[in-house]
Amino acid sequence: MSDVYERMWAESQGTDRLLTLIGNLKNRSLRKSRLFAVACCRRVWDYYPSDIQRELVTALEEYIEGRVPWRTVQAKRRPAWEWAERSHREQVNALEETDPTVPIGDEDPITPHTYVRCPLHATEGAFYRFQQVARDSMIDRRRSSGDHDPEQCAWLRCIFGNPFRPVVFDPEWRTSTVVALARGMYEGRDFAPMPVLADALQDAGCEHADILAHCRGNGPHVRGCWVVDLVLGKG
């Protein structure tokens, strides 16, 4: 059965399916799940109607890195929630004024209000909310199109690697050059030097096929990348 799940993980383009596989893992990482949610939130960064939503995402990132306590996220979440509630009321009123006989449901197209919800779902504790973040961060699509999102699936595989075959990282590969490259990409969110990281790892004695292939692959890469995390010792 694990072979079936592993093949599904490698081939599926359905975000919900991959998140379900992650959710069923006994040792799933909440940090990595949150970083996936952050990637989704940043995808629609320019669609947020105010800085309130961006400040909440930034606070969540700071919390993930251990720089601020959870109460800081909660403080940023309050005005974001109020904005979302007000936005929802305005949206409902506008639709009712246009045609009160039209039902409001899951078939409605993605709207700015949808994006406002992304940071709120990302800062909730329940794992299923990460699936909601993924759906709400769709751009120029309808929710009825399902969860087919190759980019999000690529992010999940970048963040979690192959969860069915964990890689053991040799501390000898963690040279100053390797660590500096990984830290620079992690902090700057610029993963262009990934092939350079592969060369540095090889210089340090790493010949692990999966690690090198991920570094030299086409990506995309996001914060939480499993190779960068291994180098930096992040779980």
C-alpha positions in Angstrom: 0.0 0.0 0.0 2.9 2.4 0.7 4.0 2.0 -2.9 0.6 3.1 -4.0 0.8 6.2 -1.8 4.3 7.0 -3.0 3.3 6.8 -6.6 0.3 9.0 -5.9 2.5 11.5 -4.1 4.9 11.6 -7.1 2.3 11.8 -9.8 -0.8 13.5 -8.5 -1.6 17.1 -9.6 -4.4 17.4 -7.0 -3.5 19.6 -4.0 -6.2 18.1 -1.8 -5.0 14.6 -2.5 -1.4 15.4 -1.6 -2.5 17.3 1.5 -4.6 14.3 2.6 -1.5 12.1 2.3 0.5 14.6 4.4 -2.4 14.8 6.9 -2.4 11.0 7.4 1.3 10.9 8.3 2.0 10.3 12.0 5.1 12.6 12.0 3.8 15.3 9.7 5.4 18.7 10.3 3.2 21.6 11.3 5.9 24.0 10.5 6.2 22.7 6.9 2.4 22.7 6.5 2.3 26.3 7.6 5.1 27.2 5.2 3.0 25.7 2.4 0.1 27.9 3.5 2.4 30.9 3.5 3.5 30.1 -0.1 -0.2 30.1 -1.1 -0.8 33.4 0.7 2.2 35.0 -1.0 0.9 33.8 -4.4 -2.0 36.3 -4.0 0.0 38.9 -2.2 -0.8 41.6 -4.7 -4.5 40.8 -4.6 -4.9 41.7 -0.9 -7.0 44.9 -0.6 -4.9 46.2 2.3 -1.7 45.8 4.2 -3.7 44.2 7.1 -3.6 40.8 5.2 0.1 41.1 4.4 1.0 42.0 8.0 -0.8 38.9 9.2 1.1 36.7 6.8 4.4 38.3 7.8 3.5 37.8 11.5 2.9 34.1 10.8 6.3 33.8 9.1 8.0 35.5 12.0 6.2 33.1 14.4 7.3 30.1 12.3 10.9 31.3 12.6 10.5 31.6 16.4 11.0 35.4 16.3 7.6 36.4 17.8 5.1 34.7 20.1 1.7 33.4 19.0 0.0 36.4 20.6 1.6 38.6 18.0 -0.1 36.6 15.3 -3.4 36.8 17.2 -3.1 40.5 17.5 -2.7 40.8 13.7 -5.4 38.3 13.1 -8.1 40.4 14.8 -8.2 43.3 12.3 -7.8 40.9 9.4 -10.9 39.0 10.6 -12.9 42.2 11.0 -11.9 43.2 7.5 -13.0 39.8 6.1 -16.4 40.0 7.9 -17.0 43.5 6.5 -15.9 42.4 3.0 -18.2 39.4 3.1 -21.2 41.6 4.1 -20.5 44.0 1.3 -20.2 41.2 -1.2 -23.5 39.6 -0.1 -25.3 42.9 -0.2 -23.9 43.7 -3.7 -25.0 40.3 -5.0 -28.5 40.6 -3.5 -28.9 44.0 -5.0 -27.9 42.7 -8.5 -30.2 39.6 -8.4 -31.6 38.4 -5.0 -32.7 35.1 -6.6 -29.1 34.0 -7.4 -27.9 31.6 -4.7 -24.5 32.3 -3.1 -22.5 29.0 -2.9 -19.4 27.1 -3.9 -20.0 27.8 -7.6 -19.3 31.5 -7.2 -16.2 32.7 -8.9 -13.1 33.6 -7.0 -13.4 37.1 -5.7 -11.1 39.5 -3.7 -13.0 38.4 -0.6 -11.7 34.9 -1.3 -8.1 36.1 -1.1 -8.8 38.0 2.2 -9.6 34.6 3.8 -6.3 33.1 2.9 -4.2 34.5 5.8 -7.1 33.8 8.2 -7.2 30.1 7.3 -3.4 29.9 7.3 -3.4 31.0 11.0 -5.9 28.5 12.2 -4.8 25.3 14.0 -6.9 22.7 12.1 -5.0 20.9 9.4 -7.9 20.9 7.0 -7.6 24.7 6.9 -4.5 24.4 4.9 -6.6 22.8 2.2 -8.9 25.8 2.3 -5.9 28.1 1.9 -4.9 26.2 -1.2 -8.4 26.5 -2.7 -8.7 30.1 -1.8 -5.4 31.0 -3.3 -6.4 30.0 -6.8 -6.1 32.8 -9.3 -8.6 33.5 -12.1 -10.3 30.2 -11.6 -13.6 28.9 -10.2 -13.7 26.7 -7.1 -15.8 24.3 -9.2 -12.6 23.6 -11.2 -11.5 21.4 -8.3 -8.1 21.1 -6.7 -6.0 20.6 -9.8 -3.1 22.9 -9.3 0.3 21.7 -10.5 2.2 24.6 -9.0 0.8 24.0 -5.5 1.6 20.3 -5.9 5.2 21.2 -6.9 5.5 23.3 -3.8 4.3 20.5 -1.6 6.9 18.1 -3.1 9.5 20.8 -2.7 8.7 21.3 1.0 8.1 17.7 2.0 10.3 15.8 -0.4 9.3 12.2 -0.5 7.6 11.7 2.9 7.6 7.9 2.3 11.3 7.8 1.9 13.0 10.2 4.4 16.6 11.2 3.5 19.3 10.9 6.1 21.6 13.9 5.8 25.3 13.4 6.7 26.5 16.2 9.0 29.8 16.0 7.1 28.1 17.6 4.1 27.2 20.7 6.2 30.2 22.8 5.2 30.4 26.5 5.7 29.8 27.1 2.0 26.8 24.7 1.9 25.3 26.4 5.0 25.9 29.9 3.7 24.2 29.1 0.3 21.2 27.4 2.0 20.7 30.2 4.5 20.9 32.9 1.9 18.2 31.2 -0.2 16.0 30.6 2.8 16.2 34.1 4.1 16.0 35.8 0.7 13.5 33.5 -0.9 15.7 33.4 -4.0 16.4 29.9 -4.9 18.3 30.5 -8.1 21.6 29.2 -6.5 20.1 25.7 -6.0 22.4 24.2 -8.7 25.3 25.9 -7.0 24.2 24.3 -3.8 24.3 20.9 -5.5 27.9 21.5 -6.6 28.9 22.6 -3.0 27.2 19.5 -1.6 29.1 17.3 -4.0 32.4 19.0 -3.0 31.5 18.1 0.5 31.1 14.4 -0.5 27.3 14.2 -1.0 26.3 11.9 -3.9 22.7 11.3 -2.8 20.8 11.1 -6.1 17.5 12.6 -4.7 19.3 15.6 -3.1 21.3 16.5 -6.2 18.3 15.9 -8.5 16.1 18.3 -6.5 18.8 21.0 -6.4 19.3 20.7 -10.2 15.7 20.3 -11.1 13.4 22.9 -12.6 11.7 23.7 -9.3 9.8 25.7 -8.3 11.3 26.1 -4.9 9.8 27.8 -1.9 10.8 28.5 1.7 10.7 25.1 3.5 12.4 23.3 0.6 13.4 19.9 2.0 17.0 20.0 0.9 17.6 23.5 2.3 15.8 22.5 5.5 18.1 19.5 5.9 21.2 21.7 5.4 19.9 24.2 8.0 18.7 21.5 10.4 15.1 22.6 10.3 12.3 20.1 10.8 
